[in-house]
Each structure stands twice: as structure tokens, then as C-alpha cells.
Amino acid sequence: MKVACIQMNVSVCSKHDNLERAFLMAEEAVSKEAELLVFPKVFSTGFCYERIEEVAETVSGPTIEALCDFSKEHDCILAGSMIEKREGDVISKDDQVPSQFNLGFCIESGKSTGFHRKVQLYGPEKKHFAPGDSIAPIKLQKHKLSIGLIICNELRYPEVARKLVLEGADIFVSAAEIPSFYSYPWRIMSISRAIENQLPHVACTRVGKDRHSTYLGGSFIADGWGRVLEEAGKEEMVLLGEIDLDEAKKIKQKGSIIEDRKTHLY
């Protein structure tokens, strides 16, 4: 299966420009036969905290609709994260829970196949996002795959990746926005999640600058042994790679790491 990381610059609060850039790069990816395309975390807005209520959308909003249209037209899978407006809740002025989620999405051939609301929030996110309350793989029709979708800081918690594997994930997909000071730890952790669970990992982050940080890219595609198959540099680019799904199954079944866990001890 050919996969792509859309390693893009993200302009804070500039939803129209970000989506235009994202779809232009996505067009390049599908023109080169990518089936699975991964965007960075909050790719459509960045961390637009000062206008967060304005840029947040529900899952039936125009951004998801546009992603579904693109996915249907090109018969592809899209994954990433965006700022979601909470709906179905009665939110009062006294409500201490933020009115937004950091929403991980997965769209296949024009239909939303599943969502993951970020559970492990980091730093300022805690003031602006409500935490998610579930961790489960997203099942696809293509190749009968189950995707383990991870958002940025959740990579720091091995338990998140392990729970996804125990519930049937076949491949990890992570959407991140990694500042320069954290590039090295992020790379090591992302590879480690692949190795310790023997699953391929499509790890996508951003490039560029905003008022908070500089982002050095380094998106990569790794196999279940943690071998980096393709890796991006520091520039905006579409990173393409092949994941051999038959080989991925063999790696996953090699040894008995999951079965040999001593769950009565840890």
C-alpha cells in the first residue's frame, strides 16, 4: 500500500489558506497513487487559541465535508486532526470543561470511518480542549485494515499504542506538530512504538514557523521492526512510501511479545 505524509507549513488561524495548501499537496500524493494520506495535527488552523470558538467545527462541518469530497473523488483514505466544536453537550458559562476537542479523523472513499478525540493533552491544550474518553482502532474496508490513530503527545504514553494493538490495530498513523526542541525525542518515541508493537508507523508532522515555535519536519514511514523506510527533511513536501502489508503481517506475528506479557505483574 502506498502511503503519504503531507508535511506542510500551517498558518495559525488561516483555515482557507491551510486547506488550499493541504488539498494541493494531497492532489500530488494521489497523482502518485497514494492510498493513505496523513495530515499533521490541527492542520487546518494550527493552535488558533485566540479564535478557537470561531475556527472550531463539528464533525458535520465544512472541513470534514471537503475532506469527504476529496476522499470520494480519489477513492483514498485521509487521516489527521483538527479542532472540533463539542456538540450534544449543554455548555454553561460555569462549565469548566473546554468547548473543543482535538479531533482525530479518518475518512475512507468519501465516508467518515471513525474519530479519535485526543486523550493525552499537553500544556496549553488542557485549557482549550476537553480530553477524549476512548481509545480504539478505526476499521477500514480497504485491505481490511484497522488503523491505530495517535495524536502527537499520546506517543509519549506506550499504553495508548498498546491498547490500540490489543484491540486489533494493524498500522499506526500519528498526526503531530513537533517543535524543534522536541524533534529528537519524538522520532525515538515514534520508532519505539513501532518496534515494541511490531507494527508499521506513518508518522506525520509539520514544518515552518509560528509565534510559538519552529518546526523542523522529519516525518517518516517505518516498518514493524522500526526500520525507517522513507524520511522527510525540513522542507514542505509530500513524503511517499510503500508499506508491504503481507510483510507487515509476518512481522506482527513474529515472536510472542503480546502473548508473553506478565499482566499479573504489570
C-alpha positions in Angstrom: 0.0 0.0 0.0 1.4 3.4 -0.9 1.1 6.0 1.9 1.9 9.7 2.1 2.7 12.2 4.8 1.5 15.7 3.9 4.3 17.5 5.6 3.1 21.1 5.3 3.5 24.5 6.8 0.5 25.6 8.9 -0.6 29.2 9.2 -2.2 29.9 12.5 -5.9 30.7 12.2 -5.7 30.8 8.3 -8.1 28.0 7.6 -8.8 28.8 4.0 -5.1 29.0 3.1 -4.2 25.9 5.0 -6.9 23.8 3.4 -5.9 25.1 0.0 -2.3 24.1 0.6 -3.3 20.7 2.1 -5.5 19.8 -0.9 -2.9 20.9 -3.4 -0.3 18.6 -1.7 -2.9 15.9 -1.4 -3.5 16.1 -5.2 0.2 15.5 -5.7 0.0 12.4 -3.4 -2.9 10.8 -5.1 -1.4 11.6 -8.6 1.4 9.3 -7.4 -1.0 6.6 -6.4 -1.0 7.1 -2.6 -4.0 5.4 -0.9 -3.5 6.6 2.6 -2.7 10.3 3.2 -1.8 11.7 6.6 -2.0 15.4 7.6 -0.3 17.0 10.6 -2.1 17.8 13.9 -4.7 20.6 13.7 -3.5 21.1 10.1 -6.4 23.4 9.0 -5.9 26.1 11.7 -2.9 25.4 13.8 -3.3 26.2 17.5 -5.6 29.2 16.9 -6.4 29.6 20.6 -7.3 33.3 20.4 -10.2 32.5 17.9 -10.7 28.9 18.8 -14.5 29.1 19.1 -14.7 30.7 15.7 -12.5 28.2 13.9 -13.8 25.0 15.7 -16.2 22.9 13.6 -18.5 20.0 14.3 -17.9 16.7 12.5 -20.7 17.7 10.1 -18.9 21.0 9.3 -17.3 22.2 6.0 -13.8 20.9 6.7 -14.9 17.2 7.1 -17.3 17.7 4.2 -14.4 18.9 2.0 -12.2 16.0 3.1 -15.0 13.5 2.4 -15.5 15.0 -1.1 -11.7 14.7 -1.9 -11.6 11.2 -0.5 -14.6 10.1 -2.6 -13.2 11.7 -5.8 -9.9 9.9 -5.4 -11.0 6.8 -3.6 -8.5 7.3 -0.9 -8.1 7.4 2.9 -7.4 10.6 4.8 -6.3 10.9 8.4 -5.2 13.8 10.6 -6.5 16.1 13.3 -8.5 19.3 13.6 -10.2 21.5 16.2 -13.7 20.1 16.8 -16.6 22.0 18.4 -18.3 20.0 21.1 -21.9 19.2 20.2 -24.6 17.4 22.0 -23.5 18.9 25.3 -25.2 21.6 27.4 -22.3 24.0 28.0 -23.0 26.7 30.6 -20.9 29.7 31.4 -19.9 27.9 34.6 -18.8 24.7 32.8 -15.1 24.2 33.5 -14.7 21.8 30.5 -13.5 23.5 27.3 -15.9 23.6 24.4 -13.5 21.9 21.9 -11.8 18.6 21.2 -8.6 17.9 19.3 -10.3 15.6 16.9 -8.5 12.8 15.0 -10.4 11.8 11.9 -10.2 9.0 9.4 -12.1 9.2 6.1 -12.3 6.4 3.5 -13.7 6.8 0.0 -15.9 9.7 0.9 -17.2 8.5 4.3 -16.1 9.1 7.9 -15.0 5.8 9.2 -14.1 6.9 12.7 -12.9 9.6 15.0 -10.5 9.7 17.9 -10.6 12.6 20.4 -7.2 13.2 21.9 -6.9 11.8 25.3 -3.5 12.8 26.5 -3.4 16.6 26.3 -0.3 18.6 26.7 0.5 22.0 28.2 -1.8 24.8 26.9 -4.1 22.2 25.2 -5.5 21.4 28.7 -7.0 24.9 28.8 -8.6 24.8 25.4 -9.6 21.2 24.7 -11.7 18.7 26.5 -10.0 15.2 26.8 -11.3 12.3 24.9 -12.6 9.3 26.7 -11.9 6.3 24.5 -9.1 4.6 22.6 -9.9 2.2 19.8 -8.7 1.4 16.3 -10.6 2.6 13.3 -11.7 -0.2 10.9 -11.4 0.3 7.1 -12.7 -1.5 4.1 -9.5 -1.1 2.1 -7.2 -4.1 2.7 -9.4 -4.9 5.8 -7.1 -2.7 7.8 -7.6 -1.3 11.3 -5.8 2.0 11.9 -4.4 3.0 15.3 -4.7 6.8 15.2 -2.5 8.6 17.6 -2.3 12.4 18.1 1.1 13.9 19.0 1.6 13.8 22.8 -0.1 10.5 23.0 3.0 8.9 21.6 4.6 9.6 25.0 2.3 7.0 26.5 3.2 3.5 25.4 -0.2 2.4 26.9 -2.1 4.2 24.2 -0.3 2.3 21.3 -0.5 -1.0 23.2 -4.3 -0.6 23.8 -4.7 0.0 20.1 -2.8 -3.2 19.3 -4.7 -5.2 21.8 -7.9 -4.1 20.1 -6.7 -5.1 16.7 -4.7 -2.2 15.1 -2.7 -3.2 12.0 -0.8 0.0 11.5 -0.1 3.2 13.5 -0.9 6.6 12.0 0.2 9.6 14.0 -0.6 13.3 13.4 1.8 15.7 15.2 3.0 19.3 15.4 6.5 18.9 16.8 8.5 21.9 17.8 12.3 21.9 17.1 13.4 21.3 20.7 11.4 18.0 20.7 12.2 16.6 17.3 14.7 14.0 18.6 12.6 12.6 21.4 9.5 12.5 19.1 11.5 10.5 16.5 12.7 8.0 19.0 9.3 7.5 20.6 7.6 7.1 17.3 10.1 4.4 16.2 9.8 2.8 19.6 6.0 2.5 19.3 6.5 0.6 16.0 9.2 -1.7 17.5 7.6 -2.6 20.7 4.3 -3.5 19.0 5.8 -4.8 15.7 3.5 -2.5 13.6 4.3 -0.1 10.7 4.1 3.6 11.6 3.2 6.5 9.4 4.4 9.5 11.5 3.4 12.9 10.1 4.4 16.3 11.5 4.6 19.9 10.1 7.3 22.4 9.1 7.6 26.2 9.3 7.3 28.7 12.0 4.6 30.4 14.1 4.8 32.7 17.1 5.2 29.7 19.4 7.9 27.6 17.7 9.9 26.5 14.8 9.0 23.1 13.3 11.7 21.0 11.6 9.6 18.3 9.9 11.2 14.9 9.8 8.0 12.9 9.1 8.8 9.3 8.4 7.4 5.9 7.4 8.7 2.9 9.4 8.0 -0.8 9.3 7.3 -3.1 12.3 11.0 -3.5 13.0 11.3 0.2 13.4 13.3 0.5 10.2 12.7 3.9 8.6 11.7 3.3 5.0 11.3 6.9 4.0 12.0 10.2 5.8 11.4 13.8 5.1 13.7 16.7 5.6 13.0 20.2 7.0 11.0 21.5 4.0 7.4 21.3 3.0 6.9 18.1 1.0 4.8 15.1 0.2 6.6 12.1 1.6 5.7 8.9 -0.2 6.4 5.3 0.8 5.3 1.7 0.4 4.1 -0.5 3.2 4.2 -4.2 2.3 1.1 -5.4 4.1 2.0 -9.1 3.7 5.4 -8.4 5.3 3.7 -6.3 8.0 1.5 -9.3 9.0 4.6 -11.5 9.1 6.4 -9.1 11.4 3.4 -8.7 13.6 3.2 -12.5 14.1 6.9 -12.9 14.7 7.6 -14.0 18.2 5.0 -13.7 21.0 5.5 -10.3 22.5 1.9 -9.6 23.2 1.1 -13.2 24.5 4.2 -13.2 26.8 3.2 -10.1 28.8 3.0 -10.7 32.6 -0.2 -8.8 33.1 -0.5 -10.1 36.7 2.8 -8.3 37.5 2.4 -5.0 35.5 
